[in-house]
Amino acid sequence: MPKGKKKGKGKGKGKGKGKAAKAPAVIDGISVDDMTKEQLQEHYERLRVELDREREERNFFQLERDKVNSFWEISKKQLDEARACVRNRDRELEDTEERHQVEIKVYKQKVKHLLYEHQNNITDVKRDGTVALTLEQSQHREREGELGEEKRALKVQLKEMELANQEAIKALKMEQDHQTTQMREEFERLATELQAKHELRMSALRDELELRRKTEIHEVEERKNGQINALMKNHEKAFSDIKNYYNDITLNNLALINSLKEQVEKMKKDQERLEKQLAETQTENRKLQDPLQKAREEAAELQKQLANYERDKVSLANAKARLRVQDSELKSLRWEHEVLEQRFAQVQRERDELYDRFVRTIHEVQQKSGFKNLLLEKKLMALADTLEKKEAQLNEVLSASNLDPSALIMVTRKLEDVLDSKNGAIRDLQYELARVCKAHNDLIKTYEAKLGSFGVPTEELGFKPLKSTVAGQIGKGPAGLVASPS
């Protein structure tokens, strides 16, 4: 309100100046001509203050205008930048979509390349198997020829060994008969010598012991007679001392008698020991007489056998004829057994080779299929992560751009088209993954059936084949007839 008044006053003053020639100016109800100097000076001061205030307000409004203009320019620049950012985002979205389409084409080419490589690997494996089978057949024919030559050589060697063995058996039989005769004569001679030797030894021991016994008894009697004579000679000389030493002499005599008795008992023991040795020697003689008697009986039996020699000779010839027949049968059976063993070894080697080849093929196919499955799964996971990131970025762009509904609908439709194409690519990849897993499982089943037909149990593989569960979601048909998931 005061500003309005001041403005009014200023305007009135301006008009008064414009019409000064017509009428004098009136200030606060007083004419200028009627105002005093102090009033004019006061009015002048008041006008100068109002002028300063008006200049300050004009400067303030100019600053405010400049601020508004700068704010308007900044907002315009920000709007242009936001529109450029939206255009860049649209261009990036289109580039991303084009790159995604290119990546899908690249993945399809890679899948086709993998299928082609898989087919080439199968062809190489079949070709290698055919070449290896041809080489094995040629090697088998060469081994068969070598084994036939070795077989003929072994037949000749076996015939020579049989002849040598027959001659060796004859020589050993003759040598055995000769050794038996020599041993019998040697045993008879030894028995005779031992018997004569022991008889001589027994008679010598008997004479020696008898002589020793007589000598010892004679020595004892001589010592006793000498002592008795000495005692009788010294009896008169020692009659005076006999009373004093009677007890000592009696004790000495008793001790001497005891010692003599002990010597006699010792001699008896020696005689008993010698008698025992004599009994043992006689026992040994009797033991030797038994083998001698047996040898005599064997000689009588041999005489009897000699009498029946012709009959035994005829039976021996018959036995030899039967033995030759049995030997020929045994040879034929041995040859058949060797042939069967060689065939069995050959079949076993072929089975081991097929088993090793099967294990290697299983490992290679399993590694390749597992690697392909891992690659496809990683690609699917990467595509899913990329799709989530792109959706999040698109949502951020849409929320920041504040587009109108029609543009938003168009962008949403484009996004849905892109998502449909991505989902179609994902379904194609899932179908391809399921087909590869199904082929892997069918291959494992085929090899298990082949193992069963060859009589090889699956437990002897040493590992359990890894079967994929992805193919179970598609169906149980052959790998080439897997239906595309709807």
One Martini backbone bead per residue (centre of mass of N, CA, C, O) as a GRO file, in nm:
protein
  486
    1MET     BB    1   0.057   0.060  -0.024
    2PRO     BB    2   0.288   0.268  -0.004
    3LYS     BB    3   0.386   0.215  -0.295
    4GLY     BB    4   0.132   0.321  -0.429
    5LYS     BB    5   0.146   0.602  -0.324
    6LYS     BB    6   0.420   0.673  -0.437
    7LYS     BB    7   0.343   0.622  -0.727
    8GLY     BB    8   0.126   0.833  -0.731
    9LYS     BB    9   0.304   1.065  -0.661
   10GLY     BB   10   0.493   1.045  -0.898
   11LYS     BB   11   0.281   1.084  -1.115
   12GLY     BB   12   0.180   1.356  -1.022
   13LYS     BB   13   0.445   1.499  -1.064
   14GLY     BB   14   0.478   1.447  -1.366
   15LYS     BB   15   0.221   1.593  -1.451
   16GLY     BB   16   0.291   1.863  -1.327
   17LYS     BB   17   0.528   1.912  -1.520
   18GLY     BB   18   0.360   1.895  -1.783
   19LYS     BB   19   0.150   2.128  -1.637
   20ALA     BB   20   0.297   2.403  -1.546
   21ALA     BB   21   0.178   2.617  -1.737
   22LYS     BB   22  -0.115   2.587  -1.633
   23ALA     BB   23  -0.048   2.465  -1.329
   24PRO     BB   24   0.022   2.436  -1.023
   25ALA     BB   25   0.163   2.255  -0.798
   26VAL     BB   26   0.047   1.998  -0.566
   27ILE     BB   27   0.152   1.952  -0.219
   28ASP     BB   28  -0.028   1.852   0.026
   29GLY     BB   29  -0.233   2.099  -0.047
   30ILE     BB   30   0.014   2.267  -0.167
   31SER     BB   31   0.161   2.498  -0.323
   32VAL     BB   32   0.462   2.578  -0.453
   33ASP     BB   33   0.441   2.884  -0.413
   34ASP     BB   34   0.351   2.846  -0.099
   35MET     BB   35   0.605   2.717  -0.025
   36THR     BB   36   0.864   2.667   0.155
   37LYS     BB   37   1.188   2.595   0.187
   38GLU     BB   38   1.160   2.358   0.389
   39GLN     BB   39   0.937   2.211   0.237
   40LEU     BB   40   1.103   2.172  -0.020
   41GLN     BB   41   1.338   2.024   0.109
   42GLU     BB   42   1.169   1.792   0.225
   43HIS     BB   43   1.052   1.705  -0.044
   44TYR     BB   44   1.323   1.645  -0.174
   45GLU     BB   45   1.412   1.420   0.022
   46ARG     BB   46   1.174   1.237  -0.026
   47LEU     BB   47   1.223   1.201  -0.332
   48ARG     BB   48   1.508   1.081  -0.307
   49VAL     BB   49   1.425   0.830  -0.147
   50GLU     BB   50   1.226   0.722  -0.357
   51LEU     BB   51   1.431   0.699  -0.584
   52ASP     BB   52   1.617   0.495  -0.448
   53ARG     BB   53   1.397   0.282  -0.408
   54GLU     BB   54   1.326   0.248  -0.708
   55ARG     BB   55   1.608   0.160  -0.799
   56GLU     BB   56   1.622  -0.095  -0.620
   57GLU     BB   57   1.371  -0.231  -0.737
   58ARG     BB   58   1.471  -0.236  -1.026
   59ASN     BB   59   1.718  -0.413  -0.969
   60PHE     BB   60   1.564  -0.653  -0.846
   61PHE     BB   61   1.386  -0.710  -1.097
   62GLN     BB   62   1.622  -0.763  -1.287
   63LEU     BB   63   1.738  -1.001  -1.131
   64GLU     BB   64   1.484  -1.175  -1.146
   65ARG     BB   65   1.473  -1.182  -1.452
   66ASP     BB   66   1.750  -1.314  -1.493
   67LYS     BB   67   1.686  -1.571  -1.332
   68VAL     BB   68   1.448  -1.664  -1.502
   69ASN     BB   69   1.605  -1.683  -1.767
   70SER     BB   70   1.817  -1.886  -1.666
   71PHE     BB   71   1.616  -2.103  -1.583
   72TRP     BB   72   1.490  -2.136  -1.863
   73GLU     BB   73   1.751  -2.221  -2.009
   74ILE     BB   74   1.822  -2.462  -1.831
   75SER     BB   75   1.556  -2.616  -1.881
   76LYS     BB   76   1.594  -2.635  -2.185
   77LYS     BB   77   1.857  -2.790  -2.178
   78GLN     BB   78   1.750  -3.033  -2.014
   79LEU     BB   79   1.534  -3.111  -2.219
   80ASP     BB   80   1.732  -3.163  -2.451
   81GLU     BB   81   1.897  -3.378  -2.301
   82ALA     BB   82   1.661  -3.572  -2.247
   83ARG     BB   83   1.593  -3.616  -2.545
   84ALA     BB   84   1.874  -3.722  -2.622
   85CYS     BB   85   1.870  -3.958  -2.422
   86VAL     BB   86   1.623  -4.097  -2.541
   87ARG     BB   87   1.743  -4.132  -2.822
   88ASN     BB   88   1.985  -4.301  -2.724
   89ARG     BB   89   1.819  -4.525  -2.596
   90ASP     BB   90   1.676  -4.607  -2.852
   91ARG     BB   91   1.933  -4.670  -3.007
   92GLU     BB   92   2.039  -4.882  -2.805
   93LEU     BB   93   1.798  -5.070  -2.825
   94GLU     BB   94   1.829  -5.126  -3.126
   95ASP     BB   95   2.120  -5.232  -3.106
   96THR     BB   96   2.057  -5.460  -2.909
   97GLU     BB   97   1.859  -5.606  -3.088
   98GLU     BB   98   2.055  -5.654  -3.320
   99ARG     BB   99   2.266  -5.809  -3.152
  100HIS     BB  100   2.071  -6.030  -3.066
  101GLN     BB  101   2.012  -6.135  -3.346
  102VAL     BB  102   2.305  -6.198  -3.409
  103GLU     BB  103   2.347  -6.396  -3.175
  104ILE     BB  104   2.133  -6.594  -3.262
  105LYS     BB  105   2.264  -6.660  -3.532
  106VAL     BB  106   2.530  -6.756  -3.412
  107TYR     BB  107   2.410  -6.985  -3.241
  108LYS     BB  108   2.291  -7.137  -3.477
  109GLN     BB  109   2.558  -7.183  -3.618
  110LYS     BB  110   2.689  -7.334  -3.384
  111VAL     BB  111   2.485  -7.564  -3.374
  112LYS     BB  112   2.535  -7.657  -3.662
  113HIS     BB  113   2.835  -7.708  -3.620
  114LEU     BB  114   2.800  -7.919  -3.396
  115LEU     BB  115   2.638  -8.117  -3.563
  116TYR     BB  116   2.850  -8.152  -3.781
  117GLU     BB  117   3.074  -8.247  -3.590
  118HIS     BB  118   2.921  -8.492  -3.481
  119GLN     BB  119   2.891  -8.633  -3.754
  120ASN     BB  120   3.195  -8.647  -3.812
  121ASN     BB  121   3.267  -8.815  -3.563
  122ILE     BB  122   3.093  -9.057  -3.635
  123THR     BB  123   3.234  -9.112  -3.904
  124ASP     BB  124   3.518  -9.150  -3.788
  125VAL     BB  125   3.450  -9.384  -3.600
  126LYS     BB  126   3.352  -9.575  -3.820
  127ARG     BB  127   3.608  -9.572  -3.987
  128ASP     BB  128   3.800  -9.668  -3.763
  129GLY     BB  129   3.648  -9.933  -3.711
  130THR     BB  130   3.685 -10.053  -3.994
  131VAL     BB  131   3.994 -10.042  -4.001
  132ALA     BB  132   4.041 -10.205  -3.742
  133LEU     BB  133   3.891 -10.460  -3.839
  134THR     BB  134   4.072 -10.516  -4.081
  135LEU     BB  135   4.336 -10.539  -3.926
  136GLU     BB  136   4.243 -10.767  -3.738
  137GLN     BB  137   4.185 -10.973  -3.962
  138SER     BB  138   4.470 -10.981  -4.076
  139GLN     BB  139   4.611 -11.053  -3.810
  140HIS     BB  140   4.449 -11.312  -3.766
  141ARG     BB  141   4.547 -11.459  -4.016
  142GLU     BB  142   4.845 -11.447  -3.945
  143ARG     BB  143   4.819 -11.592  -3.671
  144GLU     BB  144   4.694 -11.848  -3.783
  145GLY     BB  145   4.937 -11.929  -3.956
  146GLU     BB  146   5.146 -11.931  -3.729
  147LEU     BB  147   4.995 -12.139  -3.551
  148GLY     BB  148   5.001 -12.367  -3.759
  149GLU     BB  149   5.309 -12.391  -3.769
  150GLU     BB  150   5.347 -12.436  -3.468
  151LYS     BB  151   5.173 -12.690  -3.458
  152ARG     BB  152   5.345 -12.865  -3.644
  153ALA     BB  153   5.605 -12.837  -3.481
  154LEU     BB  154   5.483 -12.952  -3.218
  155LYS     BB  155   5.416 -13.230  -3.330
  156VAL     BB  156   5.703 -13.312  -3.396
  157GLN     BB  157   5.816 -13.263  -3.114
  158LEU     BB  158   5.623 -13.459  -2.971
  159LYS     BB  159   5.714 -13.714  -3.117
  160GLU     BB  160   6.008 -13.700  -3.028
  161MET     BB  161   5.949 -13.700  -2.723
  162GLU     BB  162   5.811 -13.974  -2.715
  163LEU     BB  163   6.048 -14.140  -2.812
  164ALA     BB  164   6.245 -14.043  -2.593
  165ASN     BB  165   6.070 -14.140  -2.355
  166GLN     BB  166   6.068 -14.439  -2.423
  167GLU     BB  167   6.373 -14.475  -2.407
  168ALA     BB  168   6.404 -14.366  -2.119
  169ILE     BB  169   6.221 -14.576  -1.986
  170LYS     BB  170   6.386 -14.821  -2.060
  171ALA     BB  171   6.649 -14.730  -1.928
  172LEU     BB  172   6.529 -14.692  -1.643
  173LYS     BB  173   6.439 -14.983  -1.603
  174MET     BB  174   6.716 -15.113  -1.633
  175GLU     BB  175   6.854 -14.945  -1.414
  176GLN     BB  176   6.663 -15.033  -1.188
  177ASP     BB  177   6.723 -15.335  -1.196
  178HIS     BB  178   7.024 -15.308  -1.147
  179GLN     BB  179   7.002 -15.152  -0.880
  180THR     BB  180   6.839 -15.367  -0.729
  181THR     BB  181   7.047 -15.591  -0.744
  182GLN     BB  182   7.277 -15.437  -0.609
  183MET     BB  183   7.128 -15.369  -0.346
  184ARG     BB  184   7.073 -15.658  -0.260
  185GLU     BB  185   7.369 -15.749  -0.251
  186GLU     BB  186   7.463 -15.529  -0.058
  187PHE     BB  187   7.273 -15.602   0.177
  188GLU     BB  188   7.372 -15.890   0.215
  189ARG     BB  189   7.665 -15.820   0.269
  190LEU     BB  190   7.614 -15.629   0.509
  191ALA     BB  191   7.471 -15.835   0.687
  192THR     BB  192   7.705 -16.029   0.708
  193GLU     BB  193   7.916 -15.834   0.816
  194LEU     BB  194   7.758 -15.744   1.067
  195GLN     BB  195   7.730 -16.015   1.197
  196ALA     BB  196   8.033 -16.083   1.217
  197LYS     BB  197   8.117 -15.827   1.365
  198HIS     BB  198   7.933 -15.863   1.617
  199GLU     BB  199   8.042 -16.136   1.703
  200LEU     BB  200   8.333 -16.047   1.742
  201ARG     BB  201   8.271 -15.819   1.940
  202MET     BB  202   8.128 -15.995   2.155
  203SER     BB  203   8.366 -16.188   2.212
  204ALA     BB  204   8.572 -15.968   2.287
  205LEU     BB  205   8.411 -15.846   2.521
  206ARG     BB  206   8.388 -16.102   2.686
  207ASP     BB  207   8.695 -16.152   2.722
  208GLU     BB  208   8.770 -15.875   2.837
  209LEU     BB  209   8.583 -15.883   3.087
  210GLU     BB  210   8.687 -16.141   3.207
  211LEU     BB  211   8.983 -16.050   3.237
  212ARG     BB  212   8.928 -15.802   3.410
  213ARG     BB  213   8.790 -15.945   3.644
  214LYS     BB  214   9.023 -16.135   3.718
  215THR     BB  215   9.235 -15.916   3.768
  216GLU     BB  216   9.091 -15.764   3.994
  217ILE     BB  217   9.058 -16.001   4.186
  218HIS     BB  218   9.362 -16.064   4.208
  219GLU     BB  219   9.442 -15.786   4.321
  220VAL     BB  220   9.269 -15.798   4.572
  221GLU     BB  221   9.390 -16.057   4.690
  222GLU     BB  222   9.681 -15.953   4.705
  223ARG     BB  223   9.628 -15.716   4.890
  224LYS     BB  224   9.503 -15.882   5.113
  225ASN     BB  225   9.741 -16.076   5.163
  226GLY     BB  226   9.951 -15.852   5.219
  227GLN     BB  227   9.806 -15.734   5.461
  228ILE     BB  228   9.793 -15.991   5.628
  229ASN     BB  229  10.095 -16.040   5.640
  230ALA     BB  230  10.169 -15.767   5.762
  231LEU     BB  231   9.999 -15.808   6.015
  232MET     BB  232  10.135 -16.069   6.111
  233LYS     BB  233  10.424 -15.949   6.126
  234ASN     BB  234  10.322 -15.690   6.308
  235HIS     BB  235  10.185 -15.820   6.563
  236GLU     BB  236  10.420 -15.850   6.757
  237LYS     BB  237  10.532 -15.561   6.730
  238ALA     BB  238  10.217 -15.430   6.783
  239PHE     BB  239  10.100 -15.546   7.060
  240SER     BB  240  10.147 -15.294   7.243
  241ASP     BB  241   9.968 -15.095   7.036
  242ILE     BB  242   9.679 -15.235   6.999
  243LYS     BB  243   9.531 -15.112   7.243
  244ASN     BB  244   9.552 -14.810   7.147
  245TYR     BB  245   9.482 -14.881   6.807
  246TYR     BB  246   9.224 -15.054   6.763
  247ASN     BB  247   9.010 -14.865   6.659
  248ASP     BB  248   9.163 -14.751   6.414
  249ILE     BB  249   9.210 -15.025   6.273
  250THR     BB  250   8.916 -15.103   6.252
  251LEU     BB  251   8.829 -14.857   6.081
  252ASN     BB  252   9.022 -14.908   5.848
  253ASN     BB  253   8.911 -15.186   5.772
  254LEU     BB  254   8.624 -15.096   5.717
  255ALA     BB  255   8.692 -14.896   5.495
  256LEU     BB  256   8.829 -15.099   5.310
  257ILE     BB  257   8.589 -15.286   5.280
  258ASN     BB  258   8.399 -15.074   5.159
  259SER     BB  259   8.576 -15.011   4.914
  260LEU     BB  260   8.572 -15.298   4.804
  261LYS     BB  261   8.269 -15.313   4.770
  262GLU     BB  262   8.243 -15.079   4.573
  263GLN     BB  263   8.419 -15.205   4.354
  264VAL     BB  264   8.242 -15.454   4.313
  265GLU     BB  265   7.983 -15.294   4.231
  266LYS     BB  266   8.111 -15.154   3.989
  267MET     BB  267   8.176 -15.411   3.835
  268LYS     BB  268   7.883 -15.503   3.811
  269LYS     BB  269   7.782 -15.260   3.655
  270ASP     BB  270   7.970 -15.299   3.414
  271GLN     BB  271   7.861 -15.577   3.344
  272GLU     BB  272   7.569 -15.488   3.291
  273ARG     BB  273   7.634 -15.286   3.067
  274LEU     BB  274   7.762 -15.497   2.877
  275GLU     BB  275   7.509 -15.672   2.860
  276LYS     BB  276   7.334 -15.456   2.729
  277GLN     BB  277   7.507 -15.417   2.478
  278LEU     BB  278   7.473 -15.710   2.391
  279ALA     BB  279   7.162 -15.697   2.361
  280GLU     BB  280   7.159 -15.470   2.149
  281THR     BB  281   7.324 -15.623   1.940
  282GLN     BB  282   7.125 -15.855   1.913
  283THR     BB  283   6.887 -15.681   1.822
  284GLU     BB  284   7.021 -15.577   1.564
  285ASN     BB  285   7.052 -15.855   1.442
  286ARG     BB  286   6.750 -15.914   1.431
  287LYS     BB  287   6.678 -15.671   1.254
  288LEU     BB  288   6.860 -15.770   1.015
  289GLN     BB  289   6.717 -16.043   0.972
  290ASP     BB  290   6.447 -15.939   0.861
  291PRO     BB  291   6.549 -15.812   0.590
  292LEU     BB  292   6.679 -16.073   0.500
  293GLN     BB  293   6.419 -16.233   0.488
  294LYS     BB  294   6.278 -16.047   0.286
  295ALA     BB  295   6.485 -16.075   0.060
  296ARG     BB  296   6.442 -16.377   0.029
  297GLU     BB  297   6.142 -16.357  -0.038
  298GLU     BB  298   6.181 -16.180  -0.289
  299ALA     BB  299   6.349 -16.384  -0.440
  300ALA     BB  300   6.123 -16.597  -0.448
  301GLU     BB  301   5.918 -16.415  -0.594
  302LEU     BB  302   6.094 -16.366  -0.843
  303GLN     BB  303   6.096 -16.657  -0.924
  304LYS     BB  304   5.794 -16.673  -0.968
  305GLN     BB  305   5.779 -16.442  -1.174
  306LEU     BB  306   5.966 -16.580  -1.378
  307ALA     BB  307   5.770 -16.812  -1.434
  308ASN     BB  308   5.540 -16.573  -1.522
  309TYR     BB  309   5.660 -16.408  -1.769
  310GLU     BB  310   5.495 -16.481  -2.024
  311ARG     BB  311   5.223 -16.391  -1.920
  312ASP     BB  312   5.313 -16.100  -1.858
  313LYS     BB  313   5.402 -16.032  -2.146
  314VAL     BB  314   5.125 -16.050  -2.278
  315SER     BB  315   4.986 -15.843  -2.092
  316LEU     BB  316   5.183 -15.615  -2.165
  317ALA     BB  317   5.112 -15.597  -2.464
  318ASN     BB  318   4.816 -15.529  -2.420
  319ALA     BB  319   4.868 -15.277  -2.249
  320LYS     BB  320   5.029 -15.125  -2.469
  321ALA     BB  321   4.801 -15.114  -2.674
  322ARG     BB  322   4.606 -14.958  -2.492
  323LEU     BB  323   4.803 -14.722  -2.444
  324ARG     BB  324   4.822 -14.629  -2.738
  325VAL     BB  325   4.524 -14.565  -2.772
  326GLN     BB  326   4.511 -14.364  -2.534
  327ASP     BB  327   4.732 -14.175  -2.644
  328SER     BB  328   4.583 -14.096  -2.901
  329GLU     BB  329   4.337 -13.982  -2.757
  330LEU     BB  330   4.497 -13.776  -2.586
  331LYS     BB  331   4.610 -13.616  -2.824
  332SER     BB  332   4.344 -13.532  -2.948
  333LEU     BB  333   4.240 -13.392  -2.692
  334ARG     BB  334   4.472 -13.188  -2.669
  335TRP     BB  335   4.431 -13.054  -2.941
  336GLU     BB  336   4.144 -12.965  -2.886
  337HIS     BB  337   4.215 -12.804  -2.633
  338GLU     BB  338   4.408 -12.603  -2.773
  339VAL     BB  339   4.206 -12.494  -2.976
  340LEU     BB  340   4.001 -12.396  -2.762
  341GLU     BB  341   4.198 -12.207  -2.617
  342GLN     BB  342   4.260 -12.027  -2.858
  343ARG     BB  343   3.971 -11.942  -2.909
  344PHE     BB  344   3.921 -11.827  -2.628
  345ALA     BB  345   4.148 -11.615  -2.636
  346GLN     BB  346   4.045 -11.470  -2.886
  347VAL     BB  347   3.764 -11.398  -2.776
  348GLN     BB  348   3.873 -11.248  -2.528
  349ARG     BB  349   4.029 -11.031  -2.684
  350GLU     BB  350   3.788 -10.923  -2.840
  351ARG     BB  351   3.626 -10.847  -2.592
  352ASP     BB  352   3.836 -10.648  -2.473
  353GLU     BB  353   3.847 -10.461  -2.720
  354LEU     BB  354   3.546 -10.389  -2.723
  355TYR     BB  355   3.540 -10.281  -2.436
  356ASP     BB  356   3.751 -10.056  -2.471
  357ARG     BB  357   3.609  -9.915  -2.707
  358PHE     BB  358   3.345  -9.863  -2.556
  359VAL     BB  359   3.465  -9.694  -2.325
  360ARG     BB  360   3.586  -9.472  -2.501
  361THR     BB  361   3.324  -9.390  -2.644
  362ILE     BB  362   3.166  -9.318  -2.391
  363HIS     BB  363   3.356  -9.099  -2.290
  364GLU     BB  364   3.346  -8.916  -2.538
  365VAL     BB  365   3.038  -8.877  -2.554
  366GLN     BB  366   3.006  -8.775  -2.265
  367GLN     BB  367   3.191  -8.530  -2.286
  368LYS     BB  368   3.057  -8.392  -2.526
  369SER     BB  369   2.768  -8.374  -2.414
  370GLY     BB  370   2.842  -8.229  -2.151
  371PHE     BB  371   2.971  -7.983  -2.287
  372LYS     BB  372   2.724  -7.898  -2.451
  373ASN     BB  373   2.532  -7.867  -2.212
  374LEU     BB  374   2.697  -7.651  -2.066
  375LEU     BB  375   2.696  -7.444  -2.292
  376LEU     BB  376   2.387  -7.416  -2.316
  377GLU     BB  377   2.334  -7.338  -2.021
  378LYS     BB  378   2.516  -7.086  -2.017
  379LYS     BB  379   2.371  -6.940  -2.245
  380LEU     BB  380   2.096  -6.929  -2.106
  381MET     BB  381   2.189  -6.776  -1.855
  382ALA     BB  382   2.304  -6.530  -2.005
  383LEU     BB  383   2.039  -6.451  -2.147
  384ALA     BB  384   1.874  -6.413  -1.890
  385ASP     BB  385   2.050  -6.193  -1.766
  386THR     BB  386   2.034  -5.994  -2.005
  387LEU     BB  387   1.725  -5.966  -2.001
  388GLU     BB  388   1.703  -5.849  -1.716
  389LYS     BB  389   1.881  -5.603  -1.762
  390LYS     BB  390   1.718  -5.484  -2.000
  391GLU     BB  391   1.454  -5.453  -1.842
  392ALA     BB  392   1.563  -5.266  -1.628
  393GLN     BB  393   1.663  -5.042  -1.820
  394LEU     BB  394   1.390  -4.992  -1.957
  395ASN     BB  395   1.235  -4.912  -1.704
  396GLU     BB  396   1.416  -4.669  -1.638
  397VAL     BB  397   1.372  -4.516  -1.902
  398LEU     BB  398   1.063  -4.495  -1.884
  399SER     BB  399   1.057  -4.353  -1.603
  400ALA     BB  400   1.247  -4.102  -1.700
  401SER     BB  401   1.091  -3.998  -1.975
  402ASN     BB  402   0.783  -3.952  -1.974
  403LEU     BB  403   0.590  -4.077  -2.173
  404ASP     BB  404   0.352  -4.120  -2.370
  405PRO     BB  405   0.118  -4.362  -2.421
  406SER     BB  406   0.173  -4.422  -2.722
  407ALA     BB  407   0.479  -4.460  -2.700
  408LEU     BB  408   0.462  -4.676  -2.480
  409ILE     BB  409   0.308  -4.884  -2.652
  410MET     BB  410   0.521  -4.914  -2.873
  411VAL     BB  411   0.752  -5.002  -2.689
  412THR     BB  412   0.603  -5.248  -2.573
  413ARG     BB  413   0.566  -5.396  -2.841
  414LYS     BB  414   0.862  -5.419  -2.912
  415LEU     BB  415   0.937  -5.571  -2.657
  416GLU     BB  416   0.751  -5.813  -2.706
  417ASP     BB  417   0.881  -5.898  -2.969
  418VAL     BB  418   1.160  -5.946  -2.854
  419LEU     BB  419   1.069  -6.155  -2.640
  420ASP     BB  420   0.952  -6.357  -2.842
  421SER     BB  421   1.215  -6.409  -2.991
  422LYS     BB  422   1.372  -6.499  -2.742
  423ASN     BB  423   1.184  -6.731  -2.662
  424GLY     BB  424   1.217  -6.884  -2.926
  425ALA     BB  425   1.521  -6.928  -2.893
  426ILE     BB  426   1.501  -7.079  -2.625
  427ARG     BB  427   1.323  -7.311  -2.730
  428ASP     BB  428   1.524  -7.409  -2.939
  429LEU     BB  429   1.751  -7.470  -2.740
  430GLN     BB  430   1.589  -7.668  -2.567
  431TYR     BB  431   1.531  -7.866  -2.793
  432GLU     BB  432   1.829  -7.924  -2.861
  433LEU     BB  433   1.903  -8.025  -2.580
  434ALA     BB  434   1.695  -8.256  -2.570
  435ARG     BB  435   1.801  -8.405  -2.822
  436VAL     BB  436   2.088  -8.459  -2.719
  437CYS     BB  437   2.006  -8.611  -2.459
  438LYS     BB  438   1.846  -8.831  -2.608
  439ALA     BB  439   2.084  -8.938  -2.772
  440HIS     BB  440   2.255  -9.013  -2.530
  441ASN     BB  441   2.055  -9.217  -2.401
  442ASP     BB  442   2.029  -9.400  -2.652
  443LEU     BB  443   2.328  -9.477  -2.662
  444ILE     BB  444   2.340  -9.613  -2.386
  445LYS     BB  445   2.122  -9.827  -2.444
  446THR     BB  446   2.263  -9.958  -2.685
  447TYR     BB  447   2.522 -10.046  -2.531
  448GLU     BB  448   2.377 -10.219  -2.322
  449ALA     BB  449   2.257 -10.415  -2.527
  450LYS     BB  450   2.529 -10.506  -2.644
  451LEU     BB  451   2.641 -10.615  -2.380
  452GLY     BB  452   2.417 -10.825  -2.338
  453SER     BB  453   2.474 -10.981  -2.609
  454PHE     BB  454   2.790 -11.034  -2.513
  455GLY     BB  455   2.787 -11.091  -2.186
  456VAL     BB  456   2.822 -10.802  -2.051
  457PRO     BB  457   2.815 -10.652  -1.768
  458THR     BB  458   2.760 -10.328  -1.641
  459GLU     BB  459   2.935 -10.359  -1.371
  460GLU     BB  460   3.226 -10.388  -1.539
  461LEU     BB  461   3.292 -10.085  -1.623
  462GLY     BB  462   3.358  -9.885  -1.348
  463PHE     BB  463   3.096  -9.718  -1.433
  464LYS     BB  464   2.829  -9.478  -1.448
  465PRO     BB  465   2.618  -9.372  -1.663
  466LEU     BB  466   2.520  -9.054  -1.766
  467LYS     BB  467   2.193  -8.942  -1.730
  468SER     BB  468   1.961  -8.743  -1.867
  469THR     BB  469   1.662  -8.546  -1.758
  470VAL     BB  470   1.565  -8.366  -1.998
  471ALA     BB  471   1.445  -8.582  -2.201
  472GLY     BB  472   1.194  -8.661  -2.011
  473GLN     BB  473   1.023  -8.395  -2.098
  474ILE     BB  474   0.955  -8.493  -2.400
  475GLY     BB  475   1.029  -8.816  -2.431
  476LYS     BB  476   1.055  -9.179  -2.569
  477GLY     BB  477   1.173  -9.141  -2.829
  478PRO     BB  478   1.362  -9.090  -3.063
  479ALA     BB  479   1.590  -8.849  -3.136
  480GLY     BB  480   1.457  -8.771  -3.428
  481LEU     BB  481   1.141  -8.772  -3.273
  482VAL     BB  482   1.140  -8.511  -3.125
  483ALA     BB  483   0.925  -8.300  -2.996
  484SER     BB  484   0.822  -7.993  -2.997
  485PRO     BB  485   0.768  -7.768  -2.772
  486SER     BB  486   0.474  -7.571  -2.686
   0.00000   0.00000   0.00000
